[in-house]
Amino acid sequence: MDNQAKVVSHRVGAWLVEMLWPPGDSGGGPKEVRITPHPEADPVEVNRGITTGTLRAIPLAQTLTQLRGEAEAEQRADSAFQQDREVHFERPVQRIRAAVEADPKPGRKGRSDAFFLAVAWAYVWLNHHWHAPNPVQQLAEACGVERRLAANWVRLAREKGLLTEATEGFPGGELTFKAMKMIDEHEQRA
């Protein structure tokens, strides 16, 4: 399971049963159980008190199975997110860094469209999937360059038609049809 304890609630007859399950899969039961009258309970049933039948009706095994399923789903989602990050962020950043290391100041010839495609791809991932508050700054940090240079790359990616315009004053933009076509062509060659 994950690293946080979970509180799971069930109504069992006239009672509200709240169970605090420890983080991780201990293979056991909850760390704490609180049984209180349910707000909609019949006062006559509440007056009888908590019976052994109430205790037996607490769905411990089903709750453990449910929590394990949720933990497995979270792990799959985390794995998919990491895989997505590797393909759509880390690889483009590696390409950007390699190009900058190979030719720190390209001069008049400038950078290739493939370079600006990598910039646009990483920028869009940061903005839409990572929800970075300042994707240009994070792109600069990931690439080991000054923010001003990364901002210029994003601007040039827009000018080259690889990244759509953003709402003024907000980070954003999407990969254009041209960018998506370039990605498809690159993947077919790979």
Summary of the structure (lengths in Angstrom):
residues: 190
radius of gyration: 26.8
end to end distance: 37.3
largest distance: 87.0
contacts: 497
relative contact order: 0.09
helix: 57%
strand: 12%
